[in-house]
Each structure stands twice: as structure tokens, then as C-alpha cells.
Amino acid sequence: MLNKFFYRIFKEHFSLSETLAIYLNLFANLIIFGILGYILFKIFRYVGKKTIHKMAAKTSTSFDDMLIKNKAFLSLSRIVILIIVFNSLKGILVDFPHLLLYAERIINIGIIFSIIWFLKSILLSIKDFLRTIDAFKDKPLESYVQIFMVVFWIIGIILSFSVLTGKPLIRFLTALGAFSAVLLLIFKDTILGFVSSIQVAVNDTVRIGDWITMEKYGADGDVVEINLTSVIIRNFDNTISSIPTYYLTSDSFKNWRTMNTSGGRRIKRSILIKINSIHFLTHEDIERFKKIELISDYIEKSSKEVKKYNEENNVDKSVILNGRNLTNFGSFRIYLDKYIENHPKINQDMLLMSRQLEPTPNGIPLEIYAFSREKNWVDYERVMANIFDHILASVKYFDLEVFQNPSSIDINNLKETQKSE
């Protein structure tokens, strides 16, 4: 027999003792078998790689390419080699039956873990393939891969302990039931993450690529990955935030996806108008405002209505406060309404208005509420900036003033003015 080849050489040609010849025969067999196994593995891997690459190049599907990328065939080759090793152990350890049992157990454990790695490669390939389908591009597939891997590893560890100790599998399952409370504690985050991943997927609250904001954790950016334990967010300052997945169901967050799919992005910003710059319009003011194209019709119509009302009610207009009057602030608000309604970057089908908010110690807030057609951050900011550039520049035409805290230059100018007086 081949497994006794070196034994006969050591025994017959070198006249070694029985025990020494047996140990040297084992050592030589292990070396030869290791070399042959390594060569076989390399041949199997090389031939398989060449053959599989040619087959993958001829097929129209990309799934086989992903199997190659995730080294599924390499994992399969390990399983084959380990099976060959297992079947050869009886011949190699023929003189060591007490070692044969332990060697078979170790190889069996190696086969179990190789199968798990092979299944991992299959799952990763399925995940990558599903990513090429539009319906799955924004789904948390990593979470499902990880939960399957957790299950596979638990099964693999249980089987390994059963093989290593030679105890029936049912005993370990019974002990696992008694140990379940500890396991639940150990895998608490994993279980919570898995449940949250399912809730997120079913309720469609977060997708990969969504812009979300979680101020509590300083996260404000795009979701790049959702896995079993964490949500990875690339913030707009190019930092990375990692948030436990179950926080998506236990804490509040803001998802901007609906804004991106809606008709516009909201503009909600105000400027402060000085209260003492607000006044009633005089006849000269009305005539001047009629020249402003956007509100000329409004001023013409409103001034006539006010004049008619005052005449019908015999209002004493020697005091401008009496009766009805137009104001520069009200006219300015009408002007802004007309300006926004005619702005090409504002969605006219959505709510838009200028409104007066509650007065503050710094003045009256005049707020613009509208929706920009441009939803991209850069373009949106430019649209809003252009609108408020125009507002700030047009305030003075209505004899209004924007509140601004005095600077040191303003104070010095005031002092210089007082000195000169």
C-alpha cells in the first residue's frame, strides 16, 4: 500500500525500529500529502478560474461575474479539497487510530466553516445582483445578508461543538434553550437592528441615498449604507456618522426624500423691518408708487377705493390718520407677492405669500413663504439669495428700513455728526 511505502523503506533498508519507522512514515506521508494537496488546490483553482471566467464571459447575466468577484468558486474549491483530505485520513493515520478521530473532527469543522464562507459568497453575490435592479437599489440588503450570516454562524458553531465533543446535537440544542436569555442579551443590538431593518423596509421610511437629519446625533447627510447594526450617513461636511439601526424606529429624524420628489423646496426666510419706518401713503407717495409696474394696477384700484370710501363717509382728511389709508408696508407686501408670482424659479402651483409675523424688539419680521423649483442644494440657495437680494435692494423704494444693529463705524459717524452740529 502507498501509505506504507516509506515505512517499508525505513524498516527494510535502514533497519529502524518499529516505532520509529511508523512515526517517520507518518511524517513523510504528511509532507507528501501536504505538497500534493497544495498542488492540487492550485491546479483546481487555476483550471477552475480559467474555465469559469470563460463561461462567465459568454453568458448575458452578470450574476456569475459577481460570484467570481465574491470568490464563491474559491470557497467551493476549499470544500472539495477538505473532503479529499477527509477521505484520505484513514490511509495516512492507519497506524494512529486514536489520532484519526480527532483529525476527522478537525477536518469536519473546517468543512463546516468552509461551507459557511461559501454561503456568504453566494449571499453577497445575490445582494450585488439585486443592487443592479432598480427596485432593490435603495433597499437595506446588507441587513438581510447579515442576519442570514448570524444564523449560519450560530448553526455552524453549534455543529462544530457537537462534532468536536462527539455529543449528540440534541444536547446542544437543549442547552441552547437554557442559555437563550444570555444569547438574547448578547445579540440584543443585532435583534433590534434586524427588527428595525424590517420595519424600515416595510414602511419605506429610509432608503439608501436619502438625505436625513438627526440633530440629536449630529447627522445631516445622505444614507450610504443600512446594515444590521448601523446606518452609515455621509454628512455634507464629508464626515461619516454611524447610528444604530434601531434608532430609526425609536428616535425621531427628518427625511428630505419627499421634498426631492415634490414640486419644490420650501423657502421660509424673513427680514426685519423697522417699525418707525412704516407710515401712511400721501398723495405724492401714491403717485410715485403708480410708476412701479408690478403694483401700478393695485395702487390705482386701491387708492380709488380708499378715496371713494372717505368721500362717502365725509372723512376729515386734514388729519391723515382719519378714515382709510394705504401704507408703505402693505404696498411693499403686495409688491413682494407680485414679484414672487412672476419669478420663474418659484413653483406657482404651490403655496406662496409674503406675511407679517409678530413684532419683535428688533422690528417686524416680513417673511417670504414659497417653494423653489430648484431642489438641488446649490441651485436652491442661489434662487433664495437672488430673491432676498432683490428684496433688500427694493426696500428703500418704499421708504422702509431694514433693522441692523449699529456697528462701530455707525457710532463713530454719529459722533462726528454731533460734533459738527
Beta strands, then each sheet from edge to edge (+ up, - down):
strand 1: 211-214
strand 2: 219-226
strand 3: 230-235
strand 4: 240-244
strand 5: 254-255
strand 6: 265-273
strand 7: 353-356
strand 8: 364-372
sheet 1: 4+ 3- 2+ 1- 5+
sheet 2: 6+ 8- 7+
end
